[in-house]
Amino acid sequence: TCHFCEGPVVGGWYKVLDRFIPGTTKVDALKKMMLDQGAFAPCFLGCFLPLVGALNGLSAKDNWAKLQRDYPDALITNYYLWPAVQLANFYLVPLHYRLAVVQCVAVIWNSYLSWKAHRL
């Protein structure tokens, strides 16, 4: 994946979340996780998969077909991993360390996404 763009995007997203939902209670963490997984995750995946396809030389038609095939499964798989990670992250981890926590988990997640994106 593009770690050079992913870090600033995710880090910026966490700052936005903390502005919209200040606080560190369990309810605040749940709200942040719901917004993260309901808004950010679907958009991020919807941008990431076609970007990798384009960088790999797929035509627009092939890229669209691949996105339609891979997106639902990738999003469902996302929901097996990230809600629990993010709930703990938003509740237990200070803002300035959240990106580091996510990047550690993302090593595994990005391996899956890379496999998904490069599968024909």
Biopython code that builds the backbone (N, CA, C, O; Angstrom):
import numpy as np
from Bio.PDB.StructureBuilder import StructureBuilder

atoms = [
    (1, "THR", "N", (0.833, -1.188, 0.000)),
    (1, "THR", "CA", (0.000, 0.000, 0.000)),
    (1, "THR", "C", (0.872, 1.244, 0.000)),
    (1, "THR", "O", (2.095, 1.170, 0.118)),
    (2, "CYS", "N", (0.225, 2.367, -0.133)),
    (2, "CYS", "CA", (0.940, 3.640, -0.171)),
    (2, "CYS", "C", (1.022, 4.209, 1.239)),
    (2, "CYS", "O", (0.175, 5.001, 1.652)),
    (3, "HIS", "N", (2.051, 3.797, 1.971)),
    (3, "HIS", "CA", (2.197, 4.270, 3.349)),
    (3, "HIS", "C", (2.479, 5.756, 3.418)),
    (3, "HIS", "O", (2.206, 6.395, 4.434)),
    (4, "PHE", "N", (3.030, 6.320, 2.332)),
    (4, "PHE", "CA", (3.325, 7.749, 2.327)),
    (4, "PHE", "C", (2.046, 8.573, 2.312)),
    (4, "PHE", "O", (2.007, 9.675, 2.858)),
    (5, "CYS", "N", (0.990, 8.036, 1.684)),
    (5, "CYS", "CA", (-0.275, 8.780, 1.679)),
    (5, "CYS", "C", (-1.199, 8.295, 2.796)),
    (5, "CYS", "O", (-2.003, 9.072, 3.312)),
    (6, "GLU", "N", (-1.096, 7.050, 3.163)),
    (6, "GLU", "CA", (-1.982, 6.478, 4.178)),
    (6, "GLU", "C", (-1.805, 7.139, 5.541)),
    (6, "GLU", "O", (-2.791, 7.491, 6.188)),
    (7, "GLY", "N", (-0.566, 7.311, 5.984)),
    (7, "GLY", "CA", (-0.300, 7.899, 7.301)),
    (7, "GLY", "C", (-0.905, 9.273, 7.471)),
    (7, "GLY", "O", (-1.643, 9.492, 8.432)),
    (8, "PRO", "N", (-0.621, 10.223, 6.568)),
    (8, "PRO", "CA", (-1.212, 11.559, 6.707)),
    (8, "PRO", "C", (-2.742, 11.555, 6.618)),
    (8, "PRO", "O", (-3.410, 12.312, 7.322)),
    (9, "VAL", "N", (-3.286, 10.710, 5.759)),
    (9, "VAL", "CA", (-4.746, 10.647, 5.618)),
    (9, "VAL", "C", (-5.375, 10.135, 6.911)),
    (9, "VAL", "O", (-6.310, 10.746, 7.428)),
    (10, "VAL", "N", (-4.876, 9.032, 7.430)),
    (10, "VAL", "CA", (-5.431, 8.450, 8.654)),
    (10, "VAL", "C", (-5.169, 9.366, 9.852)),
    (10, "VAL", "O", (-6.056, 9.580, 10.678)),
    (11, "GLY", "N", (-3.960, 9.901, 9.944)),
    (11, "GLY", "CA", (-3.649, 10.821, 11.037)),
    (11, "GLY", "C", (-4.541, 12.047, 11.020)),
    (11, "GLY", "O", (-5.015, 12.485, 12.068)),
    (12, "GLY", "N", (-4.772, 12.600, 9.850)),
    (12, "GLY", "CA", (-5.681, 13.741, 9.710)),
    (12, "GLY", "C", (-7.109, 13.377, 10.082)),
    (12, "GLY", "O", (-7.820, 14.164, 10.705)),
    (13, "TRP", "N", (-7.518, 12.180, 9.696)),
    (13, "TRP", "CA", (-8.857, 11.698, 10.024)),
    (13, "TRP", "C", (-9.047, 11.618, 11.543)),
    (13, "TRP", "O", (-10.104, 11.990, 12.052)),
    (14, "TYR", "N", (-8.043, 11.142, 12.260)),
    (14, "TYR", "CA", (-8.150, 11.049, 13.718)),
    (14, "TYR", "C", (-8.295, 12.421, 14.356)),
    (14, "TYR", "O", (-9.024, 12.578, 15.335)),
    (15, "LYS", "N", (-7.611, 13.407, 13.811)),
    (15, "LYS", "CA", (-7.748, 14.774, 14.328)),
    (15, "LYS", "C", (-9.150, 15.309, 14.079)),
    (15, "LYS", "O", (-9.724, 15.969, 14.944)),
    (16, "VAL", "N", (-9.699, 15.033, 12.916)),
    (16, "VAL", "CA", (-11.075, 15.445, 12.605)),
    (16, "VAL", "C", (-12.048, 14.758, 13.555)),
    (16, "VAL", "O", (-12.944, 15.405, 14.098)),
    (17, "LEU", "N", (-11.880, 13.453, 13.759)),
    (17, "LEU", "CA", (-12.752, 12.722, 14.676)),
    (17, "LEU", "C", (-12.713, 13.320, 16.080)),
    (17, "LEU", "O", (-13.753, 13.464, 16.723)),
    (18, "ASP", "N", (-11.525, 13.667, 16.554)),
    (18, "ASP", "CA", (-11.410, 14.238, 17.898)),
    (18, "ASP", "C", (-12.026, 15.635, 17.993)),
    (18, "ASP", "O", (-12.471, 16.047, 19.064)),
    (19, "ARG", "N", (-12.052, 16.360, 16.877)),
    (19, "ARG", "CA", (-12.728, 17.663, 16.888)),
    (19, "ARG", "C", (-14.239, 17.494, 16.937)),
    (19, "ARG", "O", (-14.929, 18.200, 17.674)),
    (20, "PHE", "N", (-14.752, 16.548, 16.142)),
    (20, "PHE", "CA", (-16.200, 16.324, 16.098)),
    (20, "PHE", "C", (-16.718, 15.611, 17.339)),
    (20, "PHE", "O", (-17.820, 15.892, 17.810)),
    (21, "ILE", "N", (-15.925, 14.693, 17.862)),
    (21, "ILE", "CA", (-16.333, 13.916, 19.033)),
    (21, "ILE", "C", (-15.219, 14.012, 20.074)),
    (21, "ILE", "O", (-14.419, 13.087, 20.215)),
    (22, "PRO", "N", (-15.165, 15.113, 20.791)),
    (22, "PRO", "CA", (-14.131, 15.237, 21.824)),
    (22, "PRO", "C", (-14.458, 14.315, 22.998)),
    (22, "PRO", "O", (-15.624, 14.021, 23.261)),
    (23, "GLY", "N", (-13.446, 13.877, 23.678)),
    (23, "GLY", "CA", (-13.670, 13.040, 24.849)),
    (23, "GLY", "C", (-13.112, 11.655, 24.669)),
    (23, "GLY", "O", (-12.802, 11.223, 23.559)),
    (24, "THR", "N", (-12.990, 10.960, 25.794)),
    (24, "THR", "CA", (-12.384, 9.623, 25.774)),
    (24, "THR", "C", (-13.215, 8.601, 26.561)),
    (24, "THR", "O", (-12.696, 7.572, 26.991)),
    (25, "THR", "N", (-14.493, 8.891, 26.743)),
    (25, "THR", "CA", (-15.337, 7.925, 27.436)),
    (25, "THR", "C", (-15.616, 6.732, 26.524)),
    (25, "THR", "O", (-15.307, 6.762, 25.332)),
    (26, "LYS", "N", (-16.197, 5.695, 27.093)),
    (26, "LYS", "CA", (-16.562, 4.528, 26.287)),
    (26, "LYS", "C", (-17.561, 4.915, 25.192)),
    (26, "LYS", "O", (-17.477, 4.429, 24.064)),
    (27, "VAL", "N", (-18.498, 5.788, 25.533)),
    (27, "VAL", "CA", (-19.495, 6.231, 24.546)),
    (27, "VAL", "C", (-18.820, 7.038, 23.436)),
    (27, "VAL", "O", (-19.146, 6.867, 22.262)),
    (28, "ASP", "N", (-17.884, 7.914, 23.798)),
    (28, "ASP", "CA", (-17.142, 8.683, 22.790)),
    (28, "ASP", "C", (-16.362, 7.751, 21.868)),
    (28, "ASP", "O", (-16.366, 7.930, 20.650)),
    (29, "ALA", "N", (-15.699, 6.765, 22.444)),
    (29, "ALA", "CA", (-14.933, 5.795, 21.646)),
    (29, "ALA", "C", (-15.854, 5.022, 20.710)),
    (29, "ALA", "O", (-15.503, 4.774, 19.557)),
    (30, "LEU", "N", (-17.025, 4.644, 21.200)),
    (30, "LEU", "CA", (-17.986, 3.929, 20.360)),
    (30, "LEU", "C", (-18.467, 4.809, 19.209)),
    (30, "LEU", "O", (-18.584, 4.337, 18.078)),
    (31, "LYS", "N", (-18.744, 6.071, 19.483)),
    (31, "LYS", "CA", (-19.169, 7.004, 18.427)),
    (31, "LYS", "C", (-18.072, 7.168, 17.378)),
    (31, "LYS", "O", (-18.346, 7.156, 16.178)),
    (32, "LYS", "N", (-16.834, 7.321, 17.833)),
    (32, "LYS", "CA", (-15.714, 7.473, 16.899)),
    (32, "LYS", "C", (-15.547, 6.231, 16.044)),
    (32, "LYS", "O", (-15.329, 6.325, 14.837)),
    (33, "MET", "N", (-15.651, 5.059, 16.674)),
    (33, "MET", "CA", (-15.508, 3.816, 15.924)),
    (33, "MET", "C", (-16.621, 3.679, 14.885)),
    (33, "MET", "O", (-16.373, 3.264, 13.752)),
    (34, "MET", "N", (-17.842, 4.028, 15.276)),
    (34, "MET", "CA", (-18.972, 3.915, 14.342)),
    (34, "MET", "C", (-18.780, 4.851, 13.143)),
    (34, "MET", "O", (-19.031, 4.463, 12.002)),
    (35, "LEU", "N", (-18.342, 6.062, 13.402)),
    (35, "LEU", "CA", (-18.103, 7.011, 12.317)),
    (35, "LEU", "C", (-16.920, 6.561, 11.455)),
    (35, "LEU", "O", (-16.966, 6.650, 10.228)),
    (36, "ASP", "N", (-15.878, 6.085, 12.100)),
    (36, "ASP", "CA", (-14.708, 5.595, 11.380)),
    (36, "ASP", "C", (-15.083, 4.436, 10.460)),
    (36, "ASP", "O", (-14.711, 4.419, 9.286)),
    (37, "GLN", "N", (-15.811, 3.484, 10.995)),
    (37, "GLN", "CA", (-16.148, 2.290, 10.225)),
    (37, "GLN", "C", (-17.332, 2.493, 9.283)),
    (37, "GLN", "O", (-17.466, 1.781, 8.287)),
    (38, "GLY", "N", (-18.184, 3.455, 9.595)),
    (38, "GLY", "CA", (-19.335, 3.716, 8.731)),
    (38, "GLY", "C", (-19.043, 4.671, 7.596)),
    (38, "GLY", "O", (-19.693, 4.608, 6.552)),
    (39, "ALA", "N", (-18.067, 5.564, 7.782)),
    (39, "ALA", "CA", (-17.771, 6.570, 6.764)),
    (39, "ALA", "C", (-16.367, 6.413, 6.173)),
    (39, "ALA", "O", (-16.203, 6.288, 4.960)),
    (40, "PHE", "N", (-15.363, 6.422, 7.045)),
    (40, "PHE", "CA", (-13.987, 6.424, 6.545)),
    (40, "PHE", "C", (-13.607, 5.110, 5.874)),
    (40, "PHE", "O", (-13.089, 5.118, 4.758)),
    (41, "ALA", "N", (-13.854, 3.996, 6.527)),
    (41, "ALA", "CA", (-13.416, 2.703, 5.990)),
    (41, "ALA", "C", (-13.986, 2.406, 4.600)),
    (41, "ALA", "O", (-13.230, 2.012, 3.712)),
    (42, "PRO", "N", (-15.297, 2.583, 4.384)),
    (42, "PRO", "CA", (-15.819, 2.318, 3.033)),
    (42, "PRO", "C", (-15.206, 3.237, 1.970)),
    (42, "PRO", "O", (-14.918, 2.796, 0.857)),
    (43, "CYS", "N", (-15.009, 4.502, 2.313)),
    (43, "CYS", "CA", (-14.415, 5.448, 1.355)),
    (43, "CYS", "C", (-12.955, 5.112, 1.084)),
    (43, "CYS", "O", (-12.510, 5.126, -0.064)),
    (44, "PHE", "N", (-12.212, 4.812, 2.144)),
    (44, "PHE", "CA", (-10.802, 4.494, 1.983)),
    (44, "PHE", "C", (-10.623, 3.265, 1.084)),
    (44, "PHE", "O", (-9.803, 3.278, 0.166)),
    (45, "LEU", "N", (-11.387, 2.215, 1.351)),
    (45, "LEU", "CA", (-11.292, 1.008, 0.513)),
    (45, "LEU", "C", (-11.716, 1.293, -0.918)),
    (45, "LEU", "O", (-11.113, 0.793, -1.867)),
    (46, "GLY", "N", (-12.762, 2.104, -1.065)),
    (46, "GLY", "CA", (-13.262, 2.444, -2.397)),
    (46, "GLY", "C", (-12.274, 3.262, -3.204)),
    (46, "GLY", "O", (-12.350, 3.276, -4.432)),
    (47, "CYS", "N", (-11.358, 3.937, -2.552)),
    (47, "CYS", "CA", (-10.294, 4.682, -3.244)),
    (47, "CYS", "C", (-9.045, 3.830, -3.420)),
    (47, "CYS", "O", (-8.390, 3.867, -4.462)),
    (48, "PHE", "N", (-8.726, 3.059, -2.380)),
    (48, "PHE", "CA", (-7.492, 2.273, -2.398)),
    (48, "PHE", "C", (-7.491, 1.211, -3.498)),
    (48, "PHE", "O", (-6.534, 1.120, -4.267)),
    (49, "LEU", "N", (-8.545, 0.416, -3.578)),
    (49, "LEU", "CA", (-8.555, -0.696, -4.529)),
    (49, "LEU", "C", (-8.431, -0.222, -5.979)),
    (49, "LEU", "O", (-7.617, -0.780, -6.715)),
    (50, "PRO", "N", (-9.197, 0.780, -6.428)),
    (50, "PRO", "CA", (-9.012, 1.222, -7.812)),
    (50, "PRO", "C", (-7.676, 1.944, -8.050)),
    (50, "PRO", "O", (-7.139, 1.900, -9.157)),
    (51, "LEU", "N", (-7.144, 2.600, -7.029)),
    (51, "LEU", "CA", (-5.835, 3.237, -7.182)),
    (51, "LEU", "C", (-4.767, 2.182, -7.465)),
    (51, "LEU", "O", (-3.936, 2.355, -8.356)),
    (52, "VAL", "N", (-4.794, 1.096, -6.709)),
    (52, "VAL", "CA", (-3.830, 0.011, -6.953)),
    (52, "VAL", "C", (-4.061, -0.585, -8.334)),
    (52, "VAL", "O", (-3.106, -0.889, -9.049)),
    (53, "GLY", "N", (-5.318, -0.753, -8.708)),
    (53, "GLY", "CA", (-5.613, -1.282, -10.044)),
    (53, "GLY", "C", (-5.069, -0.387, -11.141)),
    (53, "GLY", "O", (-4.487, -0.870, -12.112)),
    (54, "ALA", "N", (-5.257, 0.922, -10.988)),
    (54, "ALA", "CA", (-4.751, 1.872, -11.985)),
    (54, "ALA", "C", (-3.225, 1.843, -12.037)),
    (54, "ALA", "O", (-2.632, 1.866, -13.115)),
    (55, "LEU", "N", (-2.595, 1.793, -10.861)),
    (55, "LEU", "CA", (-1.130, 1.750, -10.819)),
    (55, "LEU", "C", (-0.581, 0.458, -11.416)),
    (55, "LEU", "O", (0.563, 0.406, -11.868)),
    (56, "ASN", "N", (-1.410, -0.578, -11.412)),
    (56, "ASN", "CA", (-1.001, -1.853, -12.017)),
    (56, "ASN", "C", (-1.386, -1.945, -13.489)),
    (56, "ASN", "O", (-1.224, -2.995, -14.111)),
    (57, "GLY", "N", (-1.895, -0.849, -14.047)),
    (57, "GLY", "CA", (-2.166, -0.797, -15.476)),
    (57, "GLY", "C", (-3.504, -1.335, -15.912)),
    (57, "GLY", "O", (-3.703, -1.573, -17.104)),
    (58, "LEU", "N", (-4.436, -1.539, -14.991)),
    (58, "LEU", "CA", (-5.756, -2.009, -15.402)),
    (58, "LEU", "C", (-6.488, -0.916, -16.178)),
    (58, "LEU", "O", (-6.377, 0.267, -15.856)),
    (59, "SER", "N", (-7.223, -1.317, -17.185)),
    (59, "SER", "CA", (-8.066, -0.355, -17.900)),
    (59, "SER", "C", (-9.199, 0.076, -16.967)),
    (59, "SER", "O", (-9.470, -0.590, -15.968)),
    (60, "ALA", "N", (-9.848, 1.172, -17.288)),
    (60, "ALA", "CA", (-10.951, 1.656, -16.456)),
    (60, "ALA", "C", (-12.039, 0.592, -16.336)),
    (60, "ALA", "O", (-12.598, 0.390, -15.258)),
    (61, "LYS", "N", (-12.337, -0.083, -17.437)),
    (61, "LYS", "CA", (-13.370, -1.130, -17.441)),
    (61, "LYS", "C", (-12.973, -2.302, -16.539)),
    (61, "LYS", "O", (-13.777, -2.773, -15.734)),
    (62, "ASP", "N", (-11.734, -2.766, -16.679)),
    (62, "ASP", "CA", (-11.263, -3.884, -15.859)),
    (62, "ASP", "C", (-11.162, -3.487, -14.385)),
    (62, "ASP", "O", (-11.458, -4.285, -13.496)),
    (63, "ASN", "N", (-10.744, -2.256, -14.144)),
    (63, "ASN", "CA", (-10.623, -1.764, -12.780)),
    (63, "ASN", "C", (-12.001, -1.704, -12.114)),
    (63, "ASN", "O", (-12.155, -2.088, -10.955)),
    (64, "TRP", "N", (-12.991, -1.222, -12.850)),
    (64, "TRP", "CA", (-14.360, -1.148, -12.321)),
    (64, "TRP", "C", (-14.888, -2.547, -12.015)),
    (64, "TRP", "O", (-15.499, -2.767, -10.970)),
    (65, "ALA", "N", (-14.655, -3.483, -12.917)),
    (65, "ALA", "CA", (-15.114, -4.866, -12.700)),
    (65, "ALA", "C", (-14.424, -5.470, -11.474)),
    (65, "ALA", "O", (-15.061, -6.155, -10.673)),
    (66, "LYS", "N", (-13.120, -5.213, -11.332)),
    (66, "LYS", "CA", (-12.375, -5.727, -10.184)),
    (66, "LYS", "C", (-12.884, -5.101, -8.892)),
    (66, "LYS", "O", (-13.025, -5.793, -7.884)),
    (67, "LEU", "N", (-13.158, -3.809, -8.910)),
    (67, "LEU", "CA", (-13.698, -3.139, -7.725)),
    (67, "LEU", "C", (-15.049, -3.743, -7.335)),
    (67, "LEU", "O", (-15.292, -4.019, -6.161)),
    (68, "GLN", "N", (-15.905, -3.943, -8.300)),
    (68, "GLN", "CA", (-17.213, -4.547, -8.008)),
    (68, "GLN", "C", (-17.069, -5.947, -7.434)),
    (68, "GLN", "O", (-17.853, -6.351, -6.575)),
    (69, "ARG", "N", (-16.079, -6.687, -7.900)),
    (69, "ARG", "CA", (-15.868, -8.050, -7.417)),
    (69, "ARG", "C", (-15.235, -8.063, -6.025)),
    (69, "ARG", "O", (-15.649, -8.845, -5.169)),
    (70, "ASP", "N", (-14.237, -7.208, -5.789)),
    (70, "ASP", "CA", (-13.430, -7.296, -4.575)),
    (70, "ASP", "C", (-13.912, -6.427, -3.417)),
    (70, "ASP", "O", (-13.681, -6.762, -2.255)),
    (71, "TYR", "N", (-14.572, -5.327, -3.719)),
    (71, "TYR", "CA", (-14.934, -4.370, -2.670)),
    (71, "TYR", "C", (-15.822, -4.976, -1.576)),
    (71, "TYR", "O", (-15.507, -4.823, -0.396)),
    (72, "PRO", "N", (-16.917, -5.658, -1.925)),
    (72, "PRO", "CA", (-17.783, -6.176, -0.847)),
    (72, "PRO", "C", (-17.043, -7.107, 0.115)),
    (72, "PRO", "O", (-17.208, -6.994, 1.330)),
    (73, "ASP", "N", (-16.238, -8.018, -0.410)),
    (73, "ASP", "CA", (-15.506, -8.950, 0.436)),
    (73, "ASP", "C", (-14.463, -8.218, 1.291)),
    (73, "ASP", "O", (-14.285, -8.534, 2.468)),
    (74, "ALA", "N", (-13.781, -7.244, 0.693)),
    (74, "ALA", "CA", (-12.777, -6.484, 1.451)),
    (74, "ALA", "C", (-13.443, -5.702, 2.579)),
    (74, "ALA", "O", (-12.903, -5.635, 3.683)),
    (75, "LEU", "N", (-14.594, -5.117, 2.322)),
    (75, "LEU", "CA", (-15.290, -4.346, 3.353)),
    (75, "LEU", "C", (-15.789, -5.256, 4.482)),
    (75, "LEU", "O", (-15.678, -4.905, 5.657)),
    (76, "ILE", "N", (-16.324, -6.398, 4.133)),
    (76, "ILE", "CA", (-16.775, -7.352, 5.160)),
    (76, "ILE", "C", (-15.583, -7.822, 5.996)),
    (76, "ILE", "O", (-15.674, -7.899, 7.222)),
    (77, "THR", "N", (-14.480, -8.132, 5.344)),
    (77, "THR", "CA", (-13.280, -8.549, 6.071)),
    (77, "THR", "C", (-12.781, -7.429, 6.975)),
    (77, "THR", "O", (-12.332, -7.683, 8.093)),
    (78, "ASN", "N", (-12.859, -6.191, 6.495)),
    (78, "ASN", "CA", (-12.525, -5.020, 7.305)),
    (78, "ASN", "C", (-13.317, -5.039, 8.609)),
    (78, "ASN", "O", (-12.770, -4.754, 9.675)),
    (79, "TYR", "N", (-14.596, -5.372, 8.526)),
    (79, "TYR", "CA", (-15.454, -5.343, 9.706)),
    (79, "TYR", "C", (-15.168, -6.480, 10.691)),
    (79, "TYR", "O", (-15.601, -6.421, 11.842)),
    (80, "TYR", "N", (-14.453, -7.499, 10.258)),
    (80, "TYR", "CA", (-14.023, -8.542, 11.196)),
    (80, "TYR", "C", (-12.859, -8.069, 12.063)),
    (80, "TYR", "O", (-12.710, -8.515, 13.201)),
    (81, "LEU", "N", (-12.041, -7.173, 11.535)),
    (81, "LEU", "CA", (-10.817, -6.761, 12.215)),
    (81, "LEU", "C", (-10.914, -5.393, 12.867)),
    (81, "LEU", "O", (-10.664, -5.251, 14.064)),
    (82, "TRP", "N", (-11.273, -4.391, 12.087)),
    (82, "TRP", "CA", (-11.054, -3.013, 12.507)),
    (82, "TRP", "C", (-11.986, -2.456, 13.572)),
    (82, "TRP", "O", (-11.521, -1.634, 14.361)),
    (83, "PRO", "N", (-13.249, -2.824, 13.668)),
    (83, "PRO", "CA", (-14.060, -2.237, 14.744)),
    (83, "PRO", "C", (-13.483, -2.489, 16.139)),
    (83, "PRO", "O", (-13.444, -1.573, 16.960)),
    (84, "ALA", "N", (-13.044, -3.695, 16.413)),
    (84, "ALA", "CA", (-12.472, -3.994, 17.737)),
    (84, "ALA", "C", (-11.164, -3.231, 17.944)),
    (84, "ALA", "O", (-10.923, -2.680, 19.018)),
    (85, "VAL", "N", (-10.325, -3.202, 16.915)),
    (85, "VAL", "CA", (-9.061, -2.471, 17.011)),
    (85, "VAL", "C", (-9.330, -0.994, 17.273)),
    (85, "VAL", "O", (-8.718, -0.388, 18.154)),
    (86, "GLN", "N", (-10.242, -0.424, 16.506)),
    (86, "GLN", "CA", (-10.497, 1.006, 16.633)),
    (86, "GLN", "C", (-11.195, 1.351, 17.946)),
    (86, "GLN", "O", (-10.918, 2.400, 18.527)),
    (87, "LEU", "N", (-12.072, 0.513, 18.412)),
    (87, "LEU", "CA", (-12.727, 0.773, 19.691)),
    (87, "LEU", "C", (-11.684, 0.849, 20.807)),
    (87, "LEU", "O", (-11.707, 1.766, 21.628)),
    (88, "ALA", "N", (-10.785, -0.111, 20.828)),
    (88, "ALA", "CA", (-9.703, -0.085, 21.817)),
    (88, "ALA", "C", (-8.793, 1.121, 21.587)),
    (88, "ALA", "O", (-8.380, 1.781, 22.540)),
    (89, "ASN", "N", (-8.493, 1.399, 20.358)),
    (89, "ASN", "CA", (-7.617, 2.514, 20.019)),
    (89, "ASN", "C", (-8.209, 3.848, 20.489)),
    (89, "ASN", "O", (-7.515, 4.655, 21.109)),
    (90, "PHE", "N", (-9.476, 4.073, 20.195)),
    (90, "PHE", "CA", (-10.114, 5.344, 20.562)),
    (90, "PHE", "C", (-10.337, 5.467, 22.070)),
    (90, "PHE", "O", (-10.373, 6.578, 22.598)),
    (91, "TYR", "N", (-10.483, 4.350, 22.760)),
    (91, "TYR", "CA", (-10.748, 4.392, 24.202)),
    (91, "TYR", "C", (-9.476, 4.410, 25.037)),
    (91, "TYR", "O", (-9.408, 5.105, 26.050)),
    (92, "LEU", "N", (-8.466, 3.650, 24.617)),
    (92, "LEU", "CA", (-7.291, 3.444, 25.458)),
    (92, "LEU", "C", (-6.047, 4.232, 25.046)),
    (92, "LEU", "O", (-5.153, 4.442, 25.866)),
    (93, "VAL", "N", (-5.980, 4.664, 23.805)),
    (93, "VAL", "CA", (-4.741, 5.225, 23.267)),
    (93, "VAL", "C", (-4.874, 6.738, 23.060)),
    (93, "VAL", "O", (-5.842, 7.194, 22.451)),
    (94, "PRO", "N", (-3.913, 7.515, 23.561)),
    (94, "PRO", "CA", (-3.933, 8.956, 23.306)),
    (94, "PRO", "C", (-3.830, 9.255, 21.802)),
    (94, "PRO", "O", (-3.228, 8.487, 21.051)),
    (95, "LEU", "N", (-4.414, 10.362, 21.380)),
    (95, "LEU", "CA", (-4.471, 10.724, 19.965)),
    (95, "LEU", "C", (-3.110, 10.618, 19.280)),
    (95, "LEU", "O", (-3.027, 10.081, 18.176)),
    (96, "HIS", "N", (-2.059, 11.107, 19.897)),
    (96, "HIS", "CA", (-0.751, 11.141, 19.236)),
    (96, "HIS", "C", (-0.115, 9.758, 19.070)),
    (96, "HIS", "O", (0.915, 9.639, 18.406)),
    (97, "TYR", "N", (-0.706, 8.707, 19.660)),
    (97, "TYR", "CA", (-0.194, 7.339, 19.476)),
    (97, "TYR", "C", (-1.125, 6.476, 18.620)),
    (97, "TYR", "O", (-0.759, 5.356, 18.264)),
    (98, "ARG", "N", (-2.293, 6.963, 18.289)),
    (98, "ARG", "CA", (-3.281, 6.134, 17.571)),
    (98, "ARG", "C", (-2.789, 5.674, 16.215)),
    (98, "ARG", "O", (-2.989, 4.522, 15.832)),
    (99, "LEU", "N", (-2.149, 6.569, 15.492)),
    (99, "LEU", "CA", (-1.650, 6.196, 14.177)),
    (99, "LEU", "C", (-0.624, 5.066, 14.284)),
    (99, "LEU", "O", (-0.617, 4.162, 13.448)),
    (100, "ALA", "N", (0.236, 5.105, 15.293)),
    (100, "ALA", "CA", (1.238, 4.045, 15.478)),
    (100, "ALA", "C", (0.561, 2.702, 15.753)),
    (100, "ALA", "O", (0.981, 1.674, 15.222)),
    (101, "VAL", "N", (-0.476, 2.708, 16.574)),
    (101, "VAL", "CA", (-1.209, 1.467, 16.856)),
    (101, "VAL", "C", (-1.806, 0.911, 15.577)),
    (101, "VAL", "O", (-1.686, -0.280, 15.289)),
    (102, "VAL", "N", (-2.448, 1.779, 14.817)),
    (102, "VAL", "CA", (-3.087, 1.352, 13.569)),
    (102, "VAL", "C", (-2.050, 0.838, 12.573)),
    (102, "VAL", "O", (-2.297, -0.145, 11.875)),
    (103, "GLN", "N", (-0.896, 1.492, 12.502)),
    (103, "GLN", "CA", (0.125, 1.045, 11.560)),
    (103, "GLN", "C", (0.653, -0.345, 11.912)),
    (103, "GLN", "O", (1.003, -1.120, 11.022)),
    (104, "CYS", "N", (0.709, -0.659, 13.191)),
    (104, "CYS", "CA", (1.132, -2.015, 13.596)),
    (104, "CYS", "C", (0.130, -3.057, 13.127)),
    (104, "CYS", "O", (0.520, -4.085, 12.573)),
    (105, "VAL", "N", (-1.147, -2.806, 13.339)),
    (105, "VAL", "CA", (-2.190, -3.739, 12.885)),
    (105, "VAL", "C", (-2.261, -3.740, 11.358)),
    (105, "VAL", "O", (-2.566, -4.760, 10.739)),
    (106, "ALA", "N", (-1.977, -2.595, 10.768)),
    (106, "ALA", "CA", (-2.083, -2.453, 9.313)),
    (106, "ALA", "C", (-1.070, -3.306, 8.555)),
    (106, "ALA", "O", (-1.259, -3.571, 7.368)),
    (107, "VAL", "N", (-0.011, -3.735, 9.210)),
    (107, "VAL", "CA", (0.938, -4.624, 8.533)),
    (107, "VAL", "C", (0.193, -5.874, 8.051)),
    (107, "VAL", "O", (0.367, -6.313, 6.914)),
    (108, "ILE", "N", (-0.623, -6.427, 8.915)),
    (108, "ILE", "CA", (-1.411, -7.616, 8.553)),
    (108, "ILE", "C", (-2.513, -7.239, 7.562)),
    (108, "ILE", "O", (-2.703, -7.911, 6.548)),
    (109, "TRP", "N", (-3.233, -6.165, 7.863)),
    (109, "TRP", "CA", (-4.345, -5.725, 7.011)),
    (109, "TRP", "C", (-3.851, -5.386, 5.606)),
    (109, "TRP", "O", (-4.481, -5.770, 4.620)),
    (110, "ASN", "N", (-2.745, -4.679, 5.507)),
    (110, "ASN", "CA", (-2.236, -4.282, 4.201)),
    (110, "ASN", "C", (-1.731, -5.477, 3.400)),
    (110, "ASN", "O", (-1.762, -5.459, 2.170)),
    (111, "SER", "N", (-1.272, -6.506, 4.087)),
    (111, "SER", "CA", (-0.901, -7.743, 3.384)),
    (111, "SER", "C", (-2.139, -8.352, 2.741)),
    (111, "SER", "O", (-2.094, -8.796, 1.594)),
    (112, "TYR", "N", (-3.231, -8.371, 3.471)),
    (112, "TYR", "CA", (-4.500, -8.872, 2.910)),
    (112, "TYR", "C", (-4.945, -8.001, 1.740)),
    (112, "TYR", "O", (-5.299, -8.523, 0.682)),
    (113, "LEU", "N", (-4.931, -6.673, 1.918)),
    (113, "LEU", "CA", (-5.374, -5.776, 0.845)),
    (113, "LEU", "C", (-4.490, -5.910, -0.390)),
    (113, "LEU", "O", (-4.983, -5.873, -1.517)),
    (114, "SER", "N", (-3.206, -6.063, -0.183)),
    (114, "SER", "CA", (-2.297, -6.227, -1.309)),
    (114, "SER", "C", (-2.622, -7.508, -2.064)),
    (114, "SER", "O", (-2.666, -7.518, -3.294)),
    (115, "TRP", "N", (-2.848, -8.582, -1.325)),
    (115, "TRP", "CA", (-3.232, -9.843, -1.961)),
    (115, "TRP", "C", (-4.534, -9.665, -2.735)),
    (115, "TRP", "O", (-4.655, -10.119, -3.873)),
    (116, "LYS", "N", (-5.500, -9.005, -2.114)),
    (116, "LYS", "CA", (-6.812, -8.788, -2.745)),
    (116, "LYS", "C", (-6.670, -7.928, -3.996)),
    (116, "LYS", "O", (-7.273, -8.221, -5.028)),
    (117, "ALA", "N", (-5.875, -6.873, -3.904)),
    (117, "ALA", "CA", (-5.737, -5.950, -5.016)),
    (117, "ALA", "C", (-4.975, -6.565, -6.193)),
    (117, "ALA", "O", (-5.213, -6.199, -7.344)),
    (118, "HIS", "N", (-4.070, -7.487, -5.913)),
    (118, "HIS", "CA", (-3.249, -8.062, -6.981)),
    (118, "HIS", "C", (-3.778, -9.400, -7.504)),
    (118, "HIS", "O", (-3.215, -9.980, -8.432)),
    (119, "ARG", "N", (-4.850, -9.871, -6.904)),
    (119, "ARG", "CA", (-5.450, -11.136, -7.346)),
    (119, "ARG", "C", (-6.193, -10.874, -8.657)),
    (119, "ARG", "O", (-6.932, -9.897, -8.776)),
    (120, "LEU", "N", (-5.996, -11.725, -9.604)),
    (120, "LEU", "CA", (-6.662, -11.528, -10.913)),
    (120, "LEU", "C", (-8.043, -12.111, -10.946)),
    (120, "LEU", "O", (-8.724, -12.027, -11.969)),
]
sb = StructureBuilder()
sb.init_structure("model")
sb.init_model(0)
sb.init_chain("A")
sb.init_seg("    ")
for serial, (resi, resn, name, xyz) in enumerate(atoms, 1):
    if name == "N":
        sb.init_residue(resn, " ", resi, " ")
    sb.init_atom(name, np.array(xyz, "f"), 0.0, 1.0, " ", f" {name:<3s}", serial, name[0])
structure = sb.get_structure()
